[in-house]
Amino acid sequence: MSAVLPTSPAPALPVAKPMSPNQRAWARFKRNRVGYVSLWCFVIFLVLATLAELVSNDRPLVARYDGQMYFPMFKNHPETTFGGDFETPTDWSDPLIAEQFAKPGNWAFFTINRYGANTTNPFEAVPSPAPPSRLHWLGTDSLGQDMVARLLYGFRVSIWFAFALTLVGTVLGIAAGALQGYFGGRVDLVLQRLIEIWGAVPELYLLIIFASIFEPSLLLLLVLLSLWGWMGLSDYVRAEFLRNRSLEFVKAARALGLSNGQIIWRHVLPNSLTPVITFLPFRMSGAIVALTSLDFLGLGVPATVPSLGDLLRQGKNNLDAWWIIFPTFVLLVLTMLALTFIGDALRDAFDTRKS
């Protein structure tokens, strides 16, 4: 009779922790490879544009002259500090300054691209607009400014303006839609009529009028575009509030004595943000197109502010200089595509019907 050997109990399988709704949404977003890669590409280029002074600058990051350290990126000393003749700010493209820093013990550490947003080099041998070369990787525009620097700084202006316009429009749209959807009745009826009247106001005409009266600036454009930029989002928020206000958890919160503000902030609003989050990339792309179009028409930012729309206008006026319009067009197309792919991925991520 054979002995029966004791068997050890089978190891317990690890139990996966339940995922929160936000974790499940993020997991669905990561499974969308195109949207996930587009997000990382957009973030990388956004960081480069935000830190444009560390990538493209006509002043060195750090310099050493006569045994002393200088940081011209933060403070540009007069050229007399470095052996020049005038008390004007140092022009680091001046051959005299370059000769001073070529002496033993003196050095200057520049960025990878030695041009700022508005840098013009009077010592250029090729008339503007100059084609791509070793000094200017993408050539220069009609004013002799480096295209790489103009694209980098112009993208920063466009993207952060889009962030600001999207933020203001989202806040106003949520506020208007929440009031309409939660209270309904006369409040909804009156606000809907006011929105219809305000939406009939010709926005472009007002922009032209204000541009002829006031000096163009980013703040003025932000205020004017924000006056109309919230109406599209308010309709989606209104629909979500109308649906959620009749659900059981809202009725229970009202029965417990919570105020309308507490019910909106704690219960209805968190469950109504799906269309808001989904439409954020598309609203940003619309803001970029709006700023670019206004700059192209001459109604946008001042000439001293780098702008993608200004580059498109220069490219239209200099059709033989393909290096002006082609990189600008490619940058805008890639930005719009990235934001569209991110928006599609967000829409799929917050679609609860998808596992």
Secondary structure, DSSP 8 states (H G I E B T S, - for coil): --------------------HHHHHHHHHHH-HHHHHHHHHHHHHHHHHHTGGGTB-SS-SEEEETTEEE-TTT---BGGGGT-SSSSB--TT-HHHHHHHTSTT-EEE--SB---TT-B-TT-SS-SS----SSSTT-B-TTSBBHHHHHHHHHHHHHHHHHHHHHHHHHHHHHHHHHHHHH-HHHHHHHHHHHHHHHTS-HHHHHHHHHHHS---HHHHHHHHHTTTTHHHHHHHHHHHHHHTTSHHHHHHHHTT--HHHHIIIIITGGG-HHHHHHHHHHHHHHHHHHHHHHHHT-SS-TTS--HHHHHHHHHH-TT-HHHHHHHHHHHHHHHHHHHHHHHHHHHHT-TT--
